[in-house]
Amino acid sequence: MSQEHWVMVALTAAMILIMLGVALTSSPRSRWYRWTRRVFWALALLAVGGSLGGAGLNAVNLCAVLLLGPPGYGALLAISAL
C-alpha cells in the first residue's frame, strides 16, 4: 500500500479512537458527544463520496457538511456535477 493509504488508515483509526473515548466518557446528550458524532459522519460521508466520484474531502467541503448537514452535502454533489 502507498503512503496515502496508510495515512487514511491512521486517520480512520484515530477518529474511531476519539469516538470510543467520547462514547465512554460522556453522556450521549452532551454537546461534545453530538459534535464528535457529527464530525465523524461528515468525514465518513465525504471520504466515501470522494471515493465514488462525488464531493471530495477538504476543509471547505467539511465545513459545509458540518454546518448544513445533509442539505449541504446535497448542494456539494450538485455543484460537483456541474
C-alpha beads as a LAMMPS data file, in Angstrom:
LAMMPS data file: protein, C-alpha beads

82 atoms
81 bonds

1 atom types
1 bond types

-500.0 500.0 xlo xhi
-500.0 500.0 ylo yhi
-500.0 500.0 zlo zhi

Masses

1 110.0

Atoms # bond

1 1 1 0.000 0.000 0.000
2 1 1 1.149 3.508 -0.685
3 1 1 1.755 6.170 1.926
4 1 1 -1.611 7.786 1.199
5 1 1 -3.401 4.556 2.090
6 1 1 -1.558 4.326 5.403
7 1 1 -2.416 7.943 6.207
8 1 1 -6.100 7.226 5.541
9 1 1 -5.965 4.100 7.727
10 1 1 -4.273 6.090 10.507
11 1 1 -6.848 8.898 10.299
12 1 1 -9.692 6.394 10.389
13 1 1 -8.185 4.655 13.418
14 1 1 -7.667 7.993 15.184
15 1 1 -11.262 9.042 14.588
16 1 1 -12.567 5.690 15.824
17 1 1 -10.464 6.014 18.986
18 1 1 -11.747 9.553 19.550
19 1 1 -15.332 8.335 19.108
20 1 1 -14.681 5.471 21.525
21 1 1 -13.228 7.844 24.109
22 1 1 -16.133 10.256 23.789
23 1 1 -18.683 7.433 23.961
24 1 1 -17.133 6.007 27.108
25 1 1 -16.588 9.277 28.973
26 1 1 -19.565 11.483 28.172
27 1 1 -23.317 11.455 28.154
28 1 1 -24.998 10.901 24.760
29 1 1 -26.892 14.158 25.270
30 1 1 -23.808 16.323 25.777
31 1 1 -22.687 18.846 23.174
32 1 1 -19.235 17.253 22.922
33 1 1 -20.749 13.879 22.093
34 1 1 -23.098 15.307 19.434
35 1 1 -20.334 17.424 17.871
36 1 1 -17.916 14.484 17.670
37 1 1 -20.601 12.283 16.134
38 1 1 -21.410 14.964 13.560
39 1 1 -17.736 15.402 12.606
40 1 1 -17.283 11.646 12.271
41 1 1 -20.253 11.211 9.953
42 1 1 -19.314 14.255 7.876
43 1 1 -15.785 12.895 7.397
44 1 1 -17.086 9.436 6.565
45 1 1 -19.639 10.784 4.088
46 1 1 -17.088 12.961 2.306
47 1 1 -14.461 10.204 2.220
48 1 1 -16.875 7.695 0.694
49 1 1 -18.338 10.328 -1.633
50 1 1 -14.873 11.296 -2.825
51 1 1 -14.022 7.659 -3.496
52 1 1 -17.173 7.289 -5.591
53 1 1 -16.522 10.424 -7.631
54 1 1 -18.617 12.911 -5.684
55 1 1 -17.535 15.795 -3.462
56 1 1 -14.105 15.037 -2.025
57 1 1 -12.695 15.587 1.429
58 1 1 -11.239 19.052 2.034
59 1 1 -11.709 21.836 4.568
60 1 1 -14.364 23.777 2.641
61 1 1 -16.485 20.701 1.957
62 1 1 -16.135 19.525 5.554
63 1 1 -17.277 22.913 6.891
64 1 1 -20.250 22.941 4.509
65 1 1 -21.385 19.487 5.592
66 1 1 -20.790 20.219 9.287
67 1 1 -22.752 23.451 9.217
68 1 1 -25.552 22.466 6.833
69 1 1 -25.792 18.697 7.319
70 1 1 -27.300 16.520 4.569
71 1 1 -28.602 19.515 2.558
72 1 1 -25.032 20.837 2.475
73 1 1 -23.789 17.536 1.132
74 1 1 -26.553 17.530 -1.464
75 1 1 -25.516 21.028 -2.552
76 1 1 -21.897 19.876 -2.829
77 1 1 -22.958 16.966 -5.014
78 1 1 -24.961 19.286 -7.243
79 1 1 -22.010 21.672 -7.564
80 1 1 -19.552 18.859 -8.296
81 1 1 -21.864 17.506 -11.007
82 1 1 -21.752 20.814 -12.901

Bonds

1 1 1 2
2 1 2 3
3 1 3 4
4 1 4 5
5 1 5 6
6 1 6 7
7 1 7 8
8 1 8 9
9 1 9 10
10 1 10 11
11 1 11 12
12 1 12 13
13 1 13 14
14 1 14 15
15 1 15 16
16 1 16 17
17 1 17 18
18 1 18 19
19 1 19 20
20 1 20 21
21 1 21 22
22 1 22 23
23 1 23 24
24 1 24 25
25 1 25 26
26 1 26 27
27 1 27 28
28 1 28 29
29 1 29 30
30 1 30 31
31 1 31 32
32 1 32 33
33 1 33 34
34 1 34 35
35 1 35 36
36 1 36 37
37 1 37 38
38 1 38 39
39 1 39 40
40 1 40 41
41 1 41 42
42 1 42 43
43 1 43 44
44 1 44 45
45 1 45 46
46 1 46 47
47 1 47 48
48 1 48 49
49 1 49 50
50 1 50 51
51 1 51 52
52 1 52 53
53 1 53 54
54 1 54 55
55 1 55 56
56 1 56 57
57 1 57 58
58 1 58 59
59 1 59 60
60 1 60 61
61 1 61 62
62 1 62 63
63 1 63 64
64 1 64 65
65 1 65 66
66 1 66 67
67 1 67 68
68 1 68 69
69 1 69 70
70 1 70 71
71 1 71 72
72 1 72 73
73 1 73 74
74 1 74 75
75 1 75 76
76 1 76 77
77 1 77 78
78 1 78 79
79 1 79 80
80 1 80 81
81 1 81 82
